[in-house]
Amino acid sequence: MPPEFNKSHAAFTLIELLTVIAVIGLLAAILIPVLSGVRQRANESVAISNMRQIHSALLLKRNESGGRFPAIRNYDWDGPTNVEGELVAAEYPFMQGALAPYLEIVDGEDDTVDEIFRNPVVLANGQPEWLQAPEHTHFRYNVQTAPGSIPLDDGQAIVLFDVVWPDWPEQDFPYQSNGPSMKIVTVGGAVESLSYEEYMQRSGGAESTDSDFFARGWTR
């Protein structure tokens, strides 16, 4: 006769189930922050890579423009200004269109911004909400004031930076892990962090409406 099945060993006891659940909970508590940190670092790496590629394209464009950075727009609603802050022209090319030949991307319209101009850190944060729209670039080209006439030969001059404005709250800045900050790229190719405090100091604070203060010749 076959041996009788011992039902006492057929199922977990309540204590065993609680122990398994506790172990799973402990592992989740350990792994979730780790995975979140890995995802954050991966997004930051992509963002920095995008900025470096845009920087390289700007240098190539400058080499074809007699050593002067080109006059191009960051958005469809703005245009470069002269040294008095007056609008010069809105027909300057959109940044994506101007740099498309150097980035091997499609020369799209203003409402079809290529992924290279998008920051996955901003997309993951979800703020500010309007920047999630597909027509917005997440990086800003510096030379808006007196376009085409500022040589920016100094390797420490800032040529590209994250989209931020002086009246933004701290929580809307792209990077938060070590305090609110943004990324900048110098003419020499260095990618650095600029803290919220330093940005506010340099831009004149929340009362200022000048988000292109870098273009006045300020260097890192």
DADA-V102652 format. One record per residue. PSI is psi in degrees with one decimal (none if undefined). OMEGA is omega in whole degrees, -180 to 180 (999 if undefined). BURIAL is # if it has 16 or more other ideal C-beta (glycine too) atoms within 10 Angstrom, else .. Layout:
PSI|OMEGA|BURIAL / PSI|OMEGA|BURIAL
This chain:
140.5|179|. / 149.2|180|. / 147.0|179|. / 142.2|180|. / 127.0|-178|. / 105.1|-176|. / -17.0|-178|. / -17.3|179|. / 15.8|-175|. / -15.6|-176|. / 161.2|177|. / 147.2|172|. / 166.4|180|. / -40.0|179|. / -41.4|179|. / -41.9|179|. / -43.8|179|. / -35.8|178|. / -43.6|179|. / -44.6|180|. / -40.9|180|. / -40.7|179|. / -43.6|179|. / -43.5|178|. / -40.6|179|. / -44.2|179|. / -40.9|179|. / -41.9|-180|. / -30.7|180|. / -42.8|-171|. / -35.6|-176|. / -49.1|177|. / -35.7|179|. / -47.7|-180|. / -37.0|178|. / -41.1|178|. / -38.4|177|. / -43.2|179|. / -40.9|179|. / -45.0|180|# / -35.9|178|. / -42.3|178|. / -41.3|179|# / -38.3|179|# / -41.5|178|. / -43.2|-180|# / -45.6|180|# / -39.5|177|. / -42.8|178|. / -44.1|-179|# / -38.6|178|# / -39.9|180|. / -41.3|177|# / -41.4|178|# / -46.3|180|# / -40.9|179|. / -39.0|178|# / -38.2|178|# / -40.5|177|. / -42.5|178|. / -39.2|179|# / -40.2|-180|# / -28.0|179|. / -1.1|-177|. / 33.8|177|. / 28.0|178|. / 4.6|179|. / 140.1|177|. / 144.4|-174|# / 157.9|174|# / 105.3|180|# / 159.6|-177|# / 150.0|173|# / -34.2|-175|# / 168.1|-179|. / -15.7|-176|. / -7.9|-177|. / 168.6|176|. / 159.6|180|# / 154.4|180|# / 161.3|176|# / -174.4|-174|. / -19.2|177|. / 0.8|180|. / 8.7|180|. / 143.5|-180|. / 125.7|-179|. / -55.4|-179|# / 146.0|179|. / -0.2|-177|. / 3.7|174|. / 145.9|-175|# / 148.0|174|. / 146.4|-174|# / -43.2|-178|# / -44.4|-180|# / -39.2|-178|# / -33.3|-175|# / -4.9|-177|# / -43.6|-179|# / -24.7|-177|. / -10.9|-177|# / -2.6|-178|# / 45.9|176|. / 170.3|-180|# / 139.0|177|. / 80.1|-175|. / 173.3|175|. / 175.0|-177|. / -24.4|-177|# / 13.9|177|. / 64.7|-178|. / 128.6|-180|# / 154.3|-177|# / -24.1|-179|. / -22.1|178|# / 8.6|-180|# / 143.2|-178|# / 113.4|-179|# / -22.3|176|# / -43.8|178|# / -42.9|-179|# / -37.4|-180|. / -34.6|-180|. / -33.3|-180|# / 5.9|-180|. / 152.1|-14|. / 153.1|-170|# / -38.8|-176|. / -24.0|-180|. / -11.2|179|# / -19.0|-179|. / 141.2|-174|. / -13.3|-179|. / -0.3|-176|. / 131.8|172|# / 152.1|-179|# / 2.8|179|# / 146.0|-178|# / 136.6|175|# / 135.8|-171|# / -45.1|-167|# / 83.9|175|# / -35.9|-180|# / 131.6|-177|# / 58.0|-175|# / 140.0|177|# / -3.3|-178|# / 1.8|177|. / 110.6|-176|# / -31.0|-178|. / 51.4|180|# / -24.9|-180|. / 122.4|-178|. / -17.0|180|. / -4.2|179|. / 142.7|-177|# / 128.7|-178|# / -20.0|-178|# / 142.4|180|# / 166.8|179|# / 155.6|176|# / 109.8|174|# / 157.4|176|# / 153.8|-177|. / -26.3|-177|# / 9.5|179|. / 141.5|172|# / 160.0|-177|. / -38.3|-174|. / -11.5|179|. / -3.3|177|# / 144.7|-170|# / -39.0|-173|# / 132.3|-173|# / -13.6|-170|. / -37.9|179|. / 37.5|-174|. / 151.3|-177|. / 132.0|-178|# / 175.0|177|# / 169.5|176|# / 143.9|174|# / 155.0|175|# / 127.4|180|# / 167.4|177|# / -35.8|180|# / -6.7|176|. / 2.0|179|. / 132.8|175|. / 120.4|-175|. / 164.1|176|. / 143.1|175|. / 119.8|-175|# / 158.6|177|. / -43.6|-179|# / -43.3|-179|. / -39.5|178|. / -46.3|-179|# / -37.6|179|# / -43.8|-177|. / -31.9|-175|. / -9.9|-179|# / 4.9|175|. / -174.8|-173|. / -20.5|180|. / -14.7|-178|. / 145.8|174|. / 5.7|-177|. / 103.5|179|. / 2.2|179|# / 35.4|-177|# / -25.0|179|# / -34.3|-174|# / -7.0|178|# / 14.7|173|. / 3.9|-179|. / 138.4|179|. / 163.9|-179|. / none|999|#
